[in-house]
Amino acid sequence: MTVESLVLDTVSASQQIFAANRASGRVALTVAAQGGVTRRARVQEHGSLRVRFPNAADALEAVIVNTGGGMTGGDCFSIAMTVGEGGRLIAGTAAAEKIYRSTGPDAEMDMTLDVHAGGHLSWLPQETILFDHARLSRRIEIDLAEGASLIVAEAVVFGRAAMGEAMRDGFFTDRWRLRRDGRLMFADAALLDGAISERLSAAAVAAGGIAVASVLIAPAGEATIAAVRALEFAGEAGISAWNGLALARLVARDGAALRRDLIAVLAALGHGVPRLWL
């Protein structure tokens, strides 16, 4: 065996060991209205993702649990939720999702949300926390039928300020697409690569804030804008509406301040938060 082939075999073995130790998880969930009550129609679980259903009075509530306790480079998770005609689902996560440092590969998260006519989905996960040198690639695909409604609130915290931690370097990309009856209505993408804390300190980016959130509401109009603009925020917020959609952006100095502002926005929109938030 040559030195070159020995090196290649060693690299290949290392890659196989790395791949074998990466986590994967998938939840596929379909709910449907039966006699005016939303019930589970189909549930699939794979790997380290689970979904649980605590009792709820007015809508079915689903809680996503990551039994692995977080994600790191090379981990791949996916969540697919379908709300049938007339169904109502409130979904979130049991805890903040932690993205730990990576030695190179991205952690990948894919979300697919499908809401049929007359259905409503509230996707209200707790924060995603990125540690220093973390790498996360996230994609959110949403399909809404005519007459369906949805609210999605996603928060990201770059380092735990309360623990004296900062995300000085890393990678984060976030891609959202929303289609109404197959027609693209909303497309958004964000990318932070390299010296993230330095970029967030820029006045035109986050002015030193390390916690950001996006809230997408459909349908929405001027009343939605007025309700949010009437609030007082610990951080900064802005909202706009077009084509029957509204998008609010929030930025705050830390995760605690962002959570307070996010809860206020959801309350102003007439949406409570999952009980696990509180």
N, C-alpha and C positions, 0 to 999 in steps of 0.2 A: 504494500500500500504506500502510495506516495504521500509526501507531506501535504500536498494540495488536496488530495482526496480525503485525508484524515481531517483536515480543517473543515472541508465541506460537510463531512459526516457529523462532526461536532456541532456545527452551526445548525444542520438539519435536526439533530437530536434536541438541541436547545429550543428550536422553534416548536417542535412537537410537544415538548414538556410545557412550554408557555401556553400553547393552544389548549392543552388538556386541563390546564388550571384556570382557564377563563370561564366566567359564568355566562349562562344564557337563560333567558326566561321569556315566556309568552303567555299572555292572557287574551282570550277571545271570548267576548261576552255579547249575547243578544237578549234583549228584553222585549216584552210585548204586552199590550193592554188586553186584559181579559175581564169583561164585566166592569169596566171602569177602574180596575186595579192593575197596576203594572207588576208583572211577575217575570222571573227568569225563564227564558225559553231555551237557552243553550249556553253552557259554560265550558270552556276548555282552559286547562292550565298546563304549563310545561316549565321545567327547570325551577329556578328560584323565585318565580313570581306566583303569587296566589291572590285570589279575590274573595273577600268575605262580605256578608250582607247583614249589618246590624239592623234592628227593627227601626222603622221610620213610619210616621203617621200619615203623611200626605204624598210621599213619593218613595220609590225604591231607592235605597242608598247602597252603593258599592264602594268598598275600600280595598285598594291595591296594596299588597304587602310584599316587600322584597325581603325574603328570608335570608339573603346573603348579606344584608346590612349595609349595602352601598354598591358602588360600581367603580371599576378602575379600567385602565387601558386594555382593550381587547374584549371587554364584556359587551354583549349584544342583547338588548331587551326590546320587546314589542308589545303594544297594547292595542287591541281592536275592540271597539264598542259600537254596537248597532242598537238603535232605539226604534222599535216598530211603530206603526201608525197609532197615534194617540197615547203612546207610552211616555212616562216621565222618569228620568234617572238622574240622581245626584251622585257623582263619583269623585273620589279623591284618593289620597294616599294616607297610610297609617302614620307616617313620619316624614320629615324632610329627607329627600334623597341626597346622599352624599357621594360626590364624585372625587375619588382619591387620585393622587399623583400617578402618572403613567410613565413608563420607560420608553414610550414611542407611539404605540397604536392608540386610536381614539376609542373611548367608550361610546357606544351607539344606542340611541333610543328612538324608536319609530312609533308614532301615534297615528291611528286611523279611527276617525269618528264619523259615523253614518247615522243621520237622523231622518226618519221617514215622515210623511205628511202628518201634521198634527202632533208630532212628537216633540219632546223637549229634553235636552241634555245640558246639565251643568257639570263641567269638568273643572274641579277646584282642588288641585293637588297642593300639598304643602311645598315649601320652598325647595329648590334644587341648590345645594351648597357645593361650590367648587373649591377644592383645596389647591395649594400652590403646586404648579406643574401638572395640574389635571388637564385632560383633553376630553371634550364632549362634543359629539355631533348629534344633533336632534332634528327630527323631521316630524311635522304635524300636518296630516292630510285630513280635510274635513269635507264631507258631502252632505248638503242639506237639500231636502225635497221642498217644493213649494208648500208654504204653510207650516214648516218646521221652525223651531227656535232653538237657540243655543247661547250659552255663555261659557267662555274659556278664560281662566285666569292662571297665568303661569308666572312665577316669581323665581328669580335667580339671584343668589348672593355669592359674591366673589370674595371668599374668605370670611372667617368668623371673627368679627371685630371684638366681641366680648371675650374671646380666648386669646386676644393679642396676635391673631393670625391674619395674614394678607396673602392674596393670590398675586404674587409678583410676576409670575410668568406662566403661560399655559396657552390653551387653545379652546375656543368656544364658537360653534356655528349653530345657527338656529334658522330653520326654514319652515315657513307656514304657507299653506295653500288652502283656500276655501272655495268650493264650487257650489252653486245653487242650480239644481237640476242639470248638472254636468257643465254649466257655464262658469268659467273662472271669474270670481268676484273679488277675491282678495289674495294678494301675494306679498310676502314679506320675508326678508332674509337679514340676518345679522352675523357679523364675523368679528371676532377679537382674536388676535394671534400675536404671540410674543410677549412683550412687556405690558401685560394687561393693567396692572395697577397704575402704571404711568399713563396709559391711554385714558383710563377712567378719571384721572385727575384733571384732564383737560376741560376747560370751561364749556366747550361745545359738545362734550361727550356726556360726562356725569358730574363734573365740577367737584370731584372728590368723593362722590357717593359710591358705595360698593354694592348696593342692592337695587335691582330694577324689576319691573313687572309690566306685563302687557295683559290687557283685558279686552277680549273681543266679544261683541254683543250683536246678535242677530235675532229678530229684526230690531232696529233702533232708529231714532230720529232726534228731533230737536229737544223733546222732553228728556231724553236720556242725557244729552249734553248739558242741559240746564241743571239737572239733578246733581251731576258730578261737579260742575263748575261752582255750585253753591257751597261746596265743602271747604273746610280749612285743613290743610295738610301739614304733617311734620316735615315732609320733603317737598318735592315738586311733582306736579301732575299736569297733563294736558289731555284733551279728548277732542276728537272730530268725528263727523258722521258723513256718510255718502252711500248712495245706492242701497239704502235700507240697512246698512251696517254701521257700527260705531266701534272705535278703537281708543282705549285709554292707555297712556304710558305713564308709569310712575318711577321715580328714582328717589332714594333716601340714603341717609348716611350709614345705616346698618339694617340688618334683617328685622330687628324688633320694630323700628320706626316704619319700615315698609309694610310689615304685617298690619300694624294699626291703620295705616292709610288704605291698604287693600280691603280690610274688613269694612271700613267706612264707605268705600266705593260700592262694594257689594250690597251693603245695607241701603244705600241711596237708590240702588237699582231694584230694590225689592227682593234681593236674594240673600238668604242667610248663608252661613258657612257650615260645612260638615262639623259634627260635634267634636271630632278628634282635633280640630283646630283649636278648640277652647279647653 
